[in-house]
Amino acid sequence: MRERSGGWIRFHSAVENSLFSWIGICSTCLMVAQLILSIPATRLYLSRVTSVAATSSYPATMSATVTIHALDDGSDSAVVLVNGTKTAYFQQGVATLSIRPDDVITIEIGDLGMHRFEIDHNNPQLFLPAPGQIVESTLGESGSFSKARFVEQKLR
């Protein structure tokens, strides 16, 4: 009986020693990873790699046509920007444009006063911006709709 308990103790001490070794190895790896991530150039590189991987996973054909209605008179001086690029102008209070995943729609106006704009679309694949979403814009302050999200993109 003594031999059985001695073998059991040796087994436990061997398992315990290997667990302590694994804890030491994992702690060392964690500290090295934290040290590497504390370097700004490494973080910048990793953020670029992940953003390229995220944007390249969407199909090139994924897009939607949206219509923006000016809710106030005199909004024809407004300009629609997509990701900071002038994309559409209002004609008789309406602007139509095409958007892709992660596009940000911004509206800038060129006259005084506050103007309200409403987005509309009938694409069931476009999750955001939602139809009926309203944005207000004044001179010097642009109004932005939420970032474009599609159903496939939301589920990932």
N, CA and C of each residue as an Amber inpcrd file, in Angstrom:
protein
   468
   0.7940000  -1.1780000   0.0000000   0.0000000   0.0000000   0.0000000
   0.8470000   1.2560000   0.0000000   1.9820000   1.1710000   0.6710000
   2.8750000   2.2900000   0.7080000   3.4080000   2.6120000  -0.6930000
   3.6320000   1.6170000  -1.5000000   4.1500000   1.8460000  -2.8550000
   3.1200000   2.5830000  -3.7040000   1.8480000   2.2690000  -3.5120000
   0.8140000   2.9590000  -4.2860000   0.7570000   4.4330000  -3.9340000
   0.8050000   4.7620000  -2.6620000   0.7370000   6.1690000  -2.2740000
   1.9980000   6.9070000  -2.7130000   3.1370000   6.2610000  -2.7170000
   4.3740000   6.8950000  -3.1690000   4.3230000   7.1950000  -4.6590000
   3.7470000   6.2990000  -5.4390000   3.5980000   6.5280000  -6.8770000
   2.6220000   7.6660000  -7.1680000   1.5820000   7.7010000  -6.3560000
   0.5770000   8.7710000  -6.5090000   1.1940000  10.1390000  -6.2200000
   2.0100000  10.2180000  -5.2150000   2.6750000  11.4800000  -4.8540000
   3.6550000  11.8730000  -5.9540000   4.3970000  10.9050000  -6.4740000
   5.3240000  11.2220000  -7.5690000   4.5740000  11.7090000  -8.8000000
   3.4240000  11.0920000  -9.0920000   2.6140000  11.5290000 -10.2250000
   2.1400000  12.9710000 -10.0270000   1.6320000  13.2770000  -8.8400000
   1.1520000  14.6380000  -8.5630000   2.2820000  15.6550000  -8.6320000
   3.4360000  15.3210000  -8.1320000   4.5520000  16.2740000  -8.1770000
   5.0240000  16.4820000  -9.6160000   4.9590000  15.4460000 -10.4490000
   5.3430000  15.6100000 -11.8550000   4.3420000  16.5130000 -12.5820000
   3.0500000  16.2970000 -12.3300000   2.0160000  17.1350000 -12.9470000
   2.1470000  18.5660000 -12.4470000   2.4020000  18.7230000 -11.1740000
   2.5460000  20.0510000 -10.5890000   3.7480000  20.7740000 -11.1870000
   4.8470000  20.0870000 -11.3540000   6.0390000  20.7070000 -11.9550000
   5.7790000  21.1290000 -13.4030000   5.0770000  20.2830000 -14.1590000
   4.7960000  20.6570000 -15.5450000   3.8240000  21.8400000 -15.6000000
   2.8520000  21.8970000 -14.7060000   1.9340000  23.0400000 -14.6600000
   2.6800000  24.3250000 -14.3210000   3.6060000  24.2590000 -13.3650000
   4.3900000  25.4550000 -13.0480000   5.2430000  25.8900000 -14.2360000
   5.7610000  24.9280000 -14.9850000   6.5410000  25.2680000 -16.1840000
   5.6600000  25.9710000 -17.2110000   4.4480000  25.4350000 -17.4330000
   3.5220000  26.0520000 -18.3960000   3.1010000  27.4490000 -17.9410000
   2.8800000  27.6270000 -16.6650000   2.5210000  28.9480000 -16.1500000
   3.6580000  29.9260000 -16.3970000   4.8840000  29.4930000 -16.1760000
   6.0450000  30.3560000 -16.4290000   6.1920000  30.7100000 -17.9070000
   5.9970000  29.7230000 -18.7810000   6.1080000  29.9610000 -20.2250000
   5.0160000  30.9150000 -20.6950000   3.7810000  30.6840000 -20.2530000
   2.6670000  31.5620000 -20.6660000   2.8410000  32.9720000 -20.1370000
   3.3120000  33.1210000 -18.9130000   3.5510000  34.4540000 -18.3550000
   4.6350000  35.1870000 -19.1320000   5.6740000  34.4720000 -19.4940000
   6.7500000  35.0810000 -20.2830000   6.2440000  35.5160000 -21.6540000
   5.4550000  34.6620000 -22.3080000   4.8940000  35.0210000 -23.6190000
   3.9760000  36.2370000 -23.5080000   3.1820000  36.3000000 -22.4670000
   2.2900000  37.4350000 -22.2590000   3.0760000  38.7330000 -22.0670000
   4.1500000  38.6720000 -21.2810000   4.9730000  39.8760000 -21.0690000
   5.6750000  40.3070000 -22.3560000   6.1460000  39.3580000 -23.1450000
   6.7940000  39.6960000 -24.4210000   5.7780000  40.3230000 -25.3760000
   4.5600000  39.7730000 -25.4370000   3.5230000  40.3380000 -26.3050000
   3.1650000  41.7560000 -25.8700000   3.0680000  41.9980000 -24.5720000
   2.7760000  43.3430000 -24.0760000   3.9140000  44.3040000 -24.4070000
   5.1300000  43.8400000 -24.3030000   6.2850000  44.6770000 -24.6400000
   6.2760000  45.0310000 -26.1260000   5.9690000  44.0640000 -26.9760000
   5.9250000  44.3180000 -28.4200000   4.7940000  45.2840000 -28.7570000
   3.6290000  45.1260000 -28.1220000   2.4870000  45.9990000 -28.4060000
   2.6390000  47.3910000 -27.8030000   3.6260000  47.5850000 -26.9420000
   3.8520000  48.9240000 -26.3980000   4.6050000  49.8130000 -27.3930000
   5.1050000  49.2380000 -28.4770000   5.8110000  49.9960000 -29.5090000
   4.7690000  50.5270000 -30.4990000   4.6880000  51.8730000 -30.6780000
   3.6560000  52.4450000 -31.5600000   3.7200000  51.9290000 -33.0010000
   4.8940000  51.7050000 -33.5390000   5.0220000  51.2440000 -34.9260000
   4.3890000  49.8600000 -35.0940000   4.5270000  49.0090000 -34.0930000
   3.9310000  47.6780000 -34.1580000   2.4150000  47.7630000 -34.1440000
   1.8770000  48.6110000 -33.2640000   0.4190000  48.7780000 -33.2120000
  -0.1150000  49.3330000 -34.5180000   0.5950000  50.2910000 -35.1240000
   0.1650000  50.8600000 -36.4000000   0.1640000  49.7930000 -37.4870000
   1.2170000  48.9840000 -37.5350000   1.2950000  47.9180000 -38.5340000
   0.1480000  46.9290000 -38.3630000  -0.1170000  46.5150000 -37.1230000
  -1.1890000  45.5510000 -36.8800000  -2.5570000  46.1340000 -37.2030000
  -2.7710000  47.4200000 -36.9490000  -4.0650000  48.0120000 -37.2780000
  -4.2580000  48.0840000 -38.7830000  -3.1920000  48.3370000 -39.5340000
  -3.3060000  48.3540000 -40.9960000  -3.5880000  46.9630000 -41.5350000
  -2.9350000  45.9620000 -40.9890000  -3.1350000  44.5860000 -41.4430000
  -4.5740000  44.1580000 -41.1900000  -5.1180000  44.4570000 -40.0160000
  -6.4840000  44.0370000 -39.7160000  -7.4960000  44.8320000 -40.5230000
  -7.2340000  46.1110000 -40.7940000  -8.2020000  46.8780000 -41.5820000
  -8.2080000  46.4200000 -43.0350000  -7.0560000  46.0540000 -43.5730000
  -7.0140000  45.5300000 -44.9410000  -7.7500000  44.2070000 -45.0180000
  -7.5810000  43.3660000 -44.0150000  -8.2660000  42.0750000 -44.0090000
  -9.7730000  42.2690000 -43.8690000 -10.1920000  43.2400000 -43.0760000
 -11.6260000  43.4580000 -42.8620000 -12.2940000  44.0240000 -44.1150000
 -11.6480000  44.9670000 -44.7820000 -12.2860000  45.5700000 -45.9490000
 -12.2220000  44.6660000 -47.1610000 -11.2070000  43.8160000 -47.2410000
 -11.1030000  42.9580000 -48.4130000 -12.0690000  41.7800000 -48.3470000
 -12.6850000  41.5390000 -47.1840000 -13.5870000  40.4020000 -47.0680000
 -14.9830000  40.7060000 -47.6070000 -15.2870000  41.9690000 -47.8980000
 -16.5980000  42.3110000 -48.4390000 -16.5780000  42.1860000 -49.9440000
 -17.6430000  41.6780000 -50.5190000 -17.6920000  41.5760000 -51.9790000
 -17.6490000  42.9550000 -52.6200000 -16.9790000  43.0410000 -53.7520000
 -16.8440000  44.3240000 -54.4450000 -18.1920000  44.8280000 -54.9420000
 -19.1410000  43.9370000 -55.1160000 -20.4510000  44.3300000 -55.6490000
 -21.4080000  44.7980000 -54.5600000 -21.0100000  44.7240000 -53.2900000
 -21.8900000  45.1180000 -52.2100000 -21.9920000  46.6380000 -52.1740000
 -23.1280000  47.1580000 -52.6160000 -23.3760000  48.5960000 -52.5820000
 -24.8790000  48.8200000 -52.5490000 -25.2560000  50.0580000 -52.2400000
 -26.6760000  50.3940000 -52.1750000 -26.8520000  51.8300000 -52.6510000
 -27.9940000  52.0920000 -53.2500000 -28.3330000  53.4420000 -53.6690000
 -29.2570000  54.0400000 -52.6160000 -28.9010000  55.2210000 -52.1300000
 -29.7030000  55.9020000 -51.1180000 -30.1160000  57.2690000 -51.6470000
 -31.2230000  57.7550000 -51.1550000 -31.7280000  59.0750000 -51.5080000
 -31.8040000  59.8990000 -50.2370000 -31.3170000  61.1230000 -50.3120000
 -31.3720000  62.0300000 -49.1690000 -32.3140000  63.1680000 -49.5340000
 -33.2940000  63.3940000 -48.6720000 -34.2800000  64.4480000 -48.8900000
 -33.9920000  65.5970000 -47.9300000 -34.0070000  66.8220000 -48.4620000
 -33.9030000  68.0010000 -47.6090000 -35.2870000  68.2800000 -47.0390000
 -35.3920000  68.3700000 -45.7300000 -36.6820000  68.6020000 -45.0880000
 -37.0130000  70.0850000 -44.9890000 -36.0340000  70.9540000 -45.2570000
 -36.2350000  72.3970000 -45.1840000 -36.0290000  73.0030000 -46.5630000
 -36.6930000  74.1190000 -46.8190000 -36.4920000  74.8330000 -48.0840000
 -35.1220000  75.4980000 -48.0970000 -34.6060000  75.7190000 -49.2840000
 -33.3360000  76.4320000 -49.4340000 -32.1220000  75.5880000 -49.1410000
 -32.2260000  74.2690000 -49.2400000 -31.0930000  73.3830000 -48.9460000
 -30.3260000  72.9890000 -50.1990000 -30.6060000  73.6530000 -51.3360000
 -29.9200000  73.2850000 -52.5740000 -28.4400000  73.6560000 -52.5590000
 -28.0110000  74.4530000 -51.5950000 -26.5870000  74.7900000 -51.4980000
 -25.8040000  73.7050000 -50.7620000 -26.4820000  72.6860000 -50.2630000
 -25.8250000  71.6200000 -49.5080000 -25.0920000  70.6640000 -50.4450000
 -24.0340000  70.0800000 -49.9250000 -23.2000000  69.1320000 -50.6700000
 -23.1300000  67.8390000 -49.8740000 -23.2370000  66.7040000 -50.5570000
 -23.1300000  65.3980000 -49.9080000 -21.7130000  64.8750000 -50.1250000
 -21.0590000  64.5110000 -49.0260000 -19.7160000  63.9480000 -49.0780000
 -19.7760000  62.4980000 -48.6140000 -19.0640000  61.6380000 -49.3050000
 -18.9150000  60.2490000 -48.8770000 -17.4410000  60.0460000 -48.5800000
 -17.1440000  59.7570000 -47.3360000 -15.7570000  59.5990000 -46.8620000
 -14.9220000  60.8420000 -47.1730000 -15.5420000  62.0160000 -47.0840000
 -14.8280000  63.2670000 -47.2740000 -14.7130000  63.7280000 -48.7110000
 -15.2630000  62.9950000 -49.6620000 -15.1930000  63.3490000 -51.0770000
 -16.5650000  63.8090000 -51.5500000 -16.6090000  64.9560000 -52.2350000
 -17.8890000  65.4430000 -52.7510000 -18.4400000  64.4310000 -53.7470000
 -19.6580000  63.9820000 -53.4740000 -20.2500000  62.9200000 -54.2750000
 -21.5200000  63.3510000 -54.9820000 -22.3520000  64.1460000 -54.3080000
 -23.6390000  64.5260000 -54.9000000 -24.0250000  65.9240000 -54.4380000
 -24.8600000  66.5550000 -55.2580000 -25.4210000  67.8640000 -54.9400000
 -26.9300000  67.7330000 -54.8870000 -27.5480000  68.5890000 -54.1160000
 -29.0050000  68.5730000 -54.0150000 -29.6150000  69.3160000 -55.1940000
 -30.6040000  68.7030000 -55.8110000 -31.3860000  69.3270000 -56.8670000
 -32.8410000  69.1970000 -56.4770000 -33.4730000  70.3240000 -56.2680000
 -34.8620000  70.3860000 -55.8180000 -35.0510000  69.6070000 -54.5060000
 -34.0610000  69.7040000 -53.6320000 -34.1630000  69.0990000 -52.3110000
 -33.8880000  67.6180000 -52.2410000 -33.3570000  67.0180000 -53.3240000
 -33.1040000  65.5740000 -53.3410000 -31.6940000  65.3060000 -53.8820000
 -31.0020000  64.3700000 -53.2380000 -29.6940000  63.9120000 -53.7240000
 -29.6880000  62.3910000 -53.6810000 -29.1880000  61.7710000 -54.7520000
 -29.1180000  60.3140000 -54.8310000 -27.6580000  59.9050000 -55.0010000
 -27.2410000  58.8830000 -54.2600000 -25.8540000  58.4390000 -54.3380000
 -25.7600000  56.9630000 -54.0170000 -24.6190000  56.3790000 -54.3310000
 -24.3550000  54.9720000 -54.0730000 -23.3210000  54.8680000 -52.9560000
 -23.5610000  53.9480000 -52.0140000 -22.6270000  53.7630000 -50.9120000
 -22.1980000  52.3090000 -50.8230000 -21.0550000  52.1150000 -50.1630000
 -20.4780000  50.7880000 -49.9490000 -20.2750000  50.5660000 -48.4520000
 -19.8860000  49.3850000 -48.0200000 -19.6740000  49.1410000 -46.5930000
 -18.6680000  50.1240000 -45.9930000 -18.9500000  50.5650000 -44.7940000
 -18.1180000  51.4670000 -43.9920000 -18.0250000  52.8860000 -44.5440000
 -18.8270000  53.2310000 -45.5530000 -18.8600000  54.6120000 -46.0370000
 -19.5650000  55.4850000 -45.0030000 -19.0820000  56.7180000 -44.8710000
 -19.7150000  57.6900000 -43.9860000 -20.2590000  58.8180000 -44.8560000
 -21.5580000  59.0740000 -44.7460000 -22.2130000  60.1310000 -45.5200000
 -22.2660000  61.3840000 -44.6530000 -21.7150000  62.4760000 -45.1760000
 -21.6820000  63.7470000 -44.4710000 -22.3380000  64.8050000 -45.3490000
 -23.0550000  65.7130000 -44.7300000 -23.7100000  66.7910000 -45.4720000
 -23.1820000  68.1230000 -44.9630000 -22.6870000  68.9400000 -45.8800000
 -22.2170000  70.2860000 -45.5550000 -23.0970000  71.2870000 -46.2810000
 -23.4240000  72.3740000 -45.5960000 -24.2490000  73.3970000 -46.2390000
 -23.4330000  74.6710000 -46.4010000 -23.8660000  75.4940000 -47.3540000
 -23.1240000  76.7010000 -47.6650000 -23.8360000  77.9810000 -47.2920000
 -24.9720000  77.8910000 -46.6110000 -25.6650000  79.1210000 -46.2280000
 -25.9850000  79.0800000 -44.7390000 -26.4570000  80.1930000 -44.2330000
 -26.7630000  80.3030000 -42.8150000 -28.0300000  79.5360000 -42.4740000
 -28.1550000  79.1930000 -41.2320000 -29.3420000  78.4990000 -40.7700000
 -29.0880000  77.0240000 -40.5390000 -30.0790000  76.3840000 -39.9530000
 -29.9900000  74.9510000 -39.6940000 -30.9070000  74.2260000 -40.6790000
 -30.3950000  73.1650000 -41.2620000 -31.1710000  72.3950000 -42.2250000
 -31.2060000  70.9370000 -41.7720000 -32.3150000  70.2800000 -42.0430000
 -32.4850000  68.8780000 -41.6850000 -32.5800000  68.0390000 -42.9540000
 -31.9930000  66.8430000 -42.8890000 -31.9650000  65.9390000 -44.0430000
 -32.3680000  64.5460000 -43.5750000 -33.1240000  63.8610000 -44.4290000
 -33.5950000  62.5190000 -44.1060000 -33.1140000  61.5510000 -45.1810000
 -32.6350000  60.3990000 -44.7530000 -32.1470000  59.3940000 -45.7000000
 -33.2550000  58.3850000 -45.9710000 -33.2720000  57.8720000 -47.2010000
 -34.2840000  56.9020000 -47.5840000 -33.6630000  55.8830000 -48.5350000
 -34.0520000  54.6380000 -48.3850000 -33.6470000  53.5690000 -49.3160000
 -34.6150000  52.4130000 -49.1370000 -34.6460000  51.5460000 -50.1160000
 -35.5030000  50.3560000 -50.0150000 -34.6850000  49.0880000 -50.2050000
 -33.4330000  49.1300000 -49.8330000 -32.5420000  47.9880000 -49.9530000
 -32.5720000  47.1990000 -48.6410000 -33.1080000  45.9760000 -48.6410000
 -33.1830000  45.2100000 -47.3930000 -31.8070000  44.7690000 -46.8800000
 -30.7870000  44.8150000 -47.7320000 -29.4520000  44.4270000 -47.2990000
 -28.7290000  45.5450000 -46.5490000 -29.1840000  46.7830000 -46.7020000
 -28.5510000  47.9190000 -46.0330000 -29.1650000  48.0710000 -44.6440000
 -28.3470000  47.8260000 -43.6280000 -28.7970000  47.8680000 -42.2400000
 -28.7210000  49.2900000 -41.6770000 -27.6160000  49.9750000 -41.9090000
 -27.4200000  51.3620000 -41.4870000 -26.8230000  52.1460000 -42.6340000
 -27.1430000  53.3820000 -42.8480000 -28.1180000  54.1840000 -42.1370000
 -29.5330000  53.7060000 -42.4280000 -30.3670000  53.7790000 -41.4230000
 -31.7270000  53.2780000 -41.5260000 -32.6130000  54.2880000 -42.2450000
 -33.5900000  53.8150000 -43.0020000 -34.5230000  54.7450000 -43.6420000
 -35.2280000  55.5960000 -42.5840000 -35.3360000  56.8760000 -42.8640000
 -35.9800000  57.7890000 -41.9270000 -35.0260000  58.4460000 -40.9550000
 -33.7510000  58.0620000 -40.9760000 -32.7760000  58.6900000 -40.0860000
 -32.6010000  60.1450000 -40.4970000 -32.6350000  61.0540000 -39.5300000
 -32.5520000  62.4880000 -39.8040000 -31.2500000  63.0450000 -39.2360000
 -30.6310000  63.9460000 -40.0160000 -29.4010000  64.6170000 -39.6000000
 -29.6170000  66.1140000 -39.7420000 -29.0930000  66.8740000 -38.7890000
 -29.1500000  68.3270000 -38.8580000 -27.7670000  68.8660000 -39.1710000
 -27.7390000  69.9220000 -39.9800000 -26.4690000  70.5210000 -40.3760000
 -26.6070000  72.0360000 -40.3580000 -25.5900000  72.7250000 -39.8820000
 -25.5510000  74.1820000 -39.8950000 -24.2550000  74.6270000 -40.5590000
 -24.1670000  75.8960000 -40.8670000 -22.9520000  76.4230000 -41.4810000
 -21.7940000  76.2480000 -40.5070000 -20.7520000  75.6210000 -40.9530000
 -19.5970000  75.3660000 -40.0960000 -19.6600000  74.0310000 -39.3750000
 -20.8140000  73.4200000 -39.3070000 -20.9610000  72.1080000 -38.6720000
 -21.6350000  71.1650000 -39.6420000 -20.9560000  70.1110000 -40.0040000
 -21.5440000  69.1590000 -40.9430000 -22.3200000  68.0980000 -40.1690000
 -23.3250000  67.5460000 -40.8200000 -24.1020000  66.4680000 -40.2280000
 -23.7120000  65.1540000 -40.8750000 -23.5410000  64.1140000 -40.0620000
 -23.1170000  62.8150000 -40.5920000 -24.1260000  61.7390000 -40.2210000
 -24.4290000  60.8870000 -41.1900000 -25.2300000  59.7000000 -40.9300000
 -24.3140000  58.6290000 -40.3680000 -24.8880000  57.5970000 -39.7870000
 -24.0850000  56.5130000 -39.2440000 -23.3450000  55.7880000 -40.3630000
 -22.2610000  55.1450000 -39.9970000 -21.4280000  54.4120000 -40.9630000
 -22.2620000  53.3340000 -41.6460000 -22.0890000  53.1980000 -42.9510000
 -22.8800000  52.2330000 -43.7300000 -22.5560000  50.8090000 -43.2890000
 -23.6000000  50.0820000 -42.9330000 -23.4650000  48.6770000 -42.5370000
 -24.4820000  47.8630000 -43.3130000 -24.0220000  46.7550000 -43.8570000
 -24.8960000  45.8480000 -44.5870000 -25.1910000  44.6340000 -43.7250000
 -26.2310000  43.8980000 -44.0470000 -26.6410000  42.7500000 -43.2410000
 -25.5110000  41.7320000 -43.1450000 -24.8600000  41.4180000 -44.2690000
 -23.7530000  40.4590000 -44.2440000 -22.6360000  40.9620000 -43.3510000
 -22.3920000  42.2520000 -43.3790000 -21.3320000  42.8520000 -42.5830000
 -21.6970000  42.8120000 -41.1070000 -22.9720000  43.0080000 -40.7720000
 -23.4300000  43.0000000 -39.3910000 -23.2870000  41.6140000 -38.7780000
 -23.5050000  40.5800000 -39.5800000 -23.4700000  39.2260000 -39.0790000
 -22.0640000  38.7030000 -38.8710000 -21.0730000  39.3450000 -39.4300000
 -19.6870000  38.8630000 -39.2890000 -19.1060000  39.3020000 -37.9870000
